[in-house]
Amino acid sequence: MLDIFPHDGDIVEIRLARPPVNALNQDLLAALREAVAQAPAGGARGIVLSGAPGMFSAGVDVPALLGRDRDGVRAFWRAFFHTASTLACSPVPVVAAVTGHSPAGGAVLALFCDYRVMAEGPYRIGLNEVQVGLIVPDCIQHALRRLVGTYRAERLLVAGAMIESAEALACGFVDELAAVEQVTVRALHWLRELLALPPQAMLTTRRTARADLSAAWRDPDALPLDDFVEAFFQPEAQAVLAQLVERLKGKKPG
């Protein structure tokens, strides 16, 4: 589910590898959480989180989640929140190499990184939860507001907008664009330049700059998980998600 590659400069690349679209299930989330936590423990000074060319992550594995009972759904979202917390509180910089489309949960993973390099072209990123009948908790909205500002975040979130890479760059959702085959290369370049700075000064300043994010996510079990689970089981959400699953089935070859 993950491929892990060491790079020069004490950098570890963690590549999502759950074909065909890197949909996030509980096993992938657990593996990602462990990999992000273990990289600094193993001596890594920086992390690149990447995906497949054309697809960073399609977000939550909705078909697998839809058939679960409340306990199962709660366990999944708890795993998701804990993974987001691990990224938010990482002691070393993490760069998202957004190698293609990145809706919903995929976009959330990128939000919690220090920097985002996205594939240029007709690739889309966004928190489109409203379009599929879900809410976006304030703790995730906060992460988007940090990047794009309060009003722009409101417009994107309420509409569930999926925006192309050029617009994502213009509004600050991502920091840099590159050809799809160069996304990880550029992410590594940015990270190496950061790690070349005096480490104590850089890391202390980074910790201060991200203090609001890490404080909000330090204890993921204190976040309003039960409210989110209840919203998931509302009739409107269940109906829209069921329609989504049917559309996904229709797209499968054969």
C-alpha positions in Angstrom: 0.0 0.0 0.0 3.0 2.2 0.4 6.4 2.4 -1.4 9.2 4.0 0.6 12.3 5.4 -1.0 15.3 7.0 0.7 16.8 10.1 -1.0 20.0 12.1 -0.6 19.9 14.6 2.2 18.2 12.4 4.8 14.9 12.6 3.0 12.4 9.8 2.8 9.7 9.6 0.1 6.5 7.9 1.1 4.5 7.0 -2.0 0.8 6.0 -1.9 0.5 2.7 -3.8 -3.0 1.4 -3.6 -4.1 1.0 -7.3 -6.0 2.1 -9.1 -6.7 5.5 -7.4 -5.0 5.3 -4.0 -8.3 5.3 -2.2 -7.9 5.7 1.5 -9.0 2.7 3.6 -8.2 2.0 7.2 -5.1 -0.2 6.3 -3.6 2.5 4.1 -4.2 5.2 6.7 -2.5 3.0 9.4 0.4 2.3 7.2 0.8 6.0 6.3 0.6 7.1 9.9 3.3 4.6 10.9 5.5 5.6 8.0 5.3 9.3 8.8 6.0 8.7 12.4 8.8 6.3 11.8 10.7 8.3 9.3 12.1 10.9 11.8 12.8 8.1 14.3 14.9 6.5 11.6 16.9 9.6 11.0 14.9 11.3 8.2 15.1 15.1 8.3 12.3 15.6 5.8 9.5 13.6 4.1 8.0 13.8 0.6 4.5 12.3 0.3 3.7 11.4 -3.3 1.1 9.4 -5.3 0.8 7.9 -8.8 1.2 10.0 -12.0 -2.2 11.6 -12.6 -3.6 10.6 -9.3 -2.4 11.6 -5.9 -5.3 10.1 -4.0 -9.0 9.9 -4.8 -9.8 10.3 -1.2 -11.8 8.0 1.1 -12.7 4.6 -0.2 -16.5 5.3 -0.1 -17.7 1.9 -1.4 -15.9 0.1 1.4 -17.0 2.6 4.0 -20.7 2.8 3.0 -21.4 -0.8 4.1 -20.1 -0.3 7.7 -22.1 0.1 10.8 -21.6 3.0 13.2 -18.7 1.4 15.0 -16.9 0.6 11.8 -17.4 4.1 10.4 -16.2 5.6 13.6 -13.1 3.5 13.6 -12.4 4.6 10.0 -12.8 8.3 10.7 -10.7 7.9 13.9 -7.9 6.4 11.8 -8.3 9.3 9.3 -8.1 12.0 12.1 -5.1 10.3 13.7 -3.3 10.2 10.3 -4.0 13.9 9.8 -2.7 14.6 13.3 0.5 12.8 12.6 1.1 15.0 9.5 0.1 18.1 11.3 2.4 17.4 14.3 5.4 16.0 12.3 8.6 17.1 13.9 10.2 17.3 10.4 9.0 19.1 7.2 6.7 17.2 4.9 6.1 18.1 1.3 3.1 16.9 -0.7 4.0 15.9 -4.2 0.5 16.2 -5.6 1.0 14.1 -8.7 -2.5 14.5 -10.1 -6.1 14.6 -9.0 -6.6 15.1 -5.2 -10.3 15.3 -4.1 -11.6 15.3 -0.5 -9.4 13.1 1.7 -6.5 13.4 -0.7 -6.7 17.1 -0.5 -6.8 16.9 3.3 -3.5 15.0 3.4 -1.9 17.7 1.3 -3.3 20.5 3.5 -1.4 19.2 6.6 2.0 19.2 4.8 4.4 22.1 4.9 4.4 22.7 1.1 2.5 21.5 -1.9 3.9 20.9 -5.4 1.0 20.0 -7.8 1.0 18.6 -11.3 0.1 21.3 -13.8 -2.6 20.8 -16.3 -6.2 19.6 -16.0 -5.8 18.1 -12.6 -8.1 19.1 -9.8 -7.9 19.5 -6.0 -10.5 20.4 -3.5 -12.6 19.6 -0.5 -15.7 18.4 -2.4 -17.4 16.8 0.6 -20.5 19.0 0.3 -21.0 17.6 -3.2 -21.2 14.1 -1.9 -23.4 14.9 1.1 -20.8 15.2 3.8 -19.7 18.0 6.1 -16.2 19.4 6.5 -15.4 19.7 10.2 -14.0 23.0 11.5 -10.7 21.4 12.4 -10.2 20.6 8.6 -11.6 24.0 7.5 -9.0 25.6 9.8 -6.2 23.9 7.8 -7.6 25.3 4.5 -8.1 28.8 6.0 -4.4 28.9 6.9 -3.6 28.6 3.2 -6.2 30.6 1.3 -7.7 32.9 3.8 -11.1 32.9 5.5 -13.4 34.2 2.7 -11.8 32.1 -0.1 -12.0 29.0 2.1 -15.7 29.7 2.8 -16.4 29.9 -0.9 -14.5 26.7 -1.8 -15.9 24.7 1.2 -19.5 25.7 0.9 -19.5 24.9 -2.9 -17.5 21.7 -2.5 -15.4 23.2 -5.3 -12.8 21.1 -7.2 -10.4 23.5 -8.8 -7.8 23.0 -11.5 -4.1 23.3 -10.7 -3.7 26.8 -12.1 -6.5 28.2 -9.9 -5.2 26.2 -6.9 -1.8 28.0 -7.3 -3.4 31.4 -7.8 -5.5 31.1 -4.5 -2.7 29.6 -2.5 -4.1 26.1 -2.1 -0.8 24.8 -3.6 2.6 26.5 -3.6 4.1 25.4 -7.0 3.2 23.7 -10.2 5.4 21.3 -12.2 5.0 18.9 -15.1 3.5 15.7 -13.8 6.8 13.8 -14.2 8.7 16.5 -12.3 6.4 17.0 -9.3 8.4 14.8 -7.0 11.7 16.2 -8.3 10.5 19.7 -7.5 9.3 18.6 -4.0 12.7 17.2 -3.3 14.4 20.3 -4.5 12.3 22.6 -2.3 12.9 20.3 0.7 16.6 20.1 0.2 16.8 23.9 0.1 14.9 24.1 3.3 17.1 21.5 5.0 20.2 23.4 4.0 19.2 26.2 6.4 20.6 26.3 9.9 18.6 23.5 11.4 17.8 24.7 14.9 16.7 28.1 13.6 14.6 26.6 10.8 12.9 23.9 12.9 12.2 26.3 15.8 10.7 28.9 13.5 8.7 26.2 11.7 7.3 24.9 15.0 6.2 28.4 16.0 4.6 29.1 12.6 2.7 25.8 12.7 1.7 26.1 16.4 -1.9 26.8 15.7 -2.2 23.7 13.4 -0.4 21.3 15.8 -2.3 22.6 18.8 -5.6 22.0 17.1 -4.6 18.4 16.1 -2.4 17.4 19.0 -5.2 15.2 20.5 -7.3 13.9 17.6 -9.6 12.0 20.1 -10.7 15.4 21.4 -12.0 16.4 18.0 -15.8 16.2 17.3 -15.6 12.8 15.7 -19.0 11.6 16.9 -20.7 14.7 15.3 -19.0 13.8 12.1 -20.1 10.1 12.3 -23.7 11.2 13.0 -23.6 13.5 9.9 -22.4 10.6 7.8 -25.5 8.5 8.7 -28.0 11.3 7.9 -30.4 10.2 5.2 -29.2 12.9 2.8 -25.6 11.9 3.1 -26.4 8.2 2.7 -28.5 8.8 -0.4 -25.9 10.9 -2.1 -23.0 8.6 -1.2 -25.0 5.6 -2.5 -25.5 7.4 -5.8 -21.8 8.1 -5.9 -21.0 4.4 -5.5 -23.4 3.6 -8.4 -21.6 6.1 -10.6 -18.2 4.6 -9.7 -19.5 1.1 -10.6 -20.6 2.4 -13.9 -17.1 3.7 -14.7 -15.4 0.4 -14.1 -14.1 -1.3 -17.3 -16.1 -4.2 -18.5 
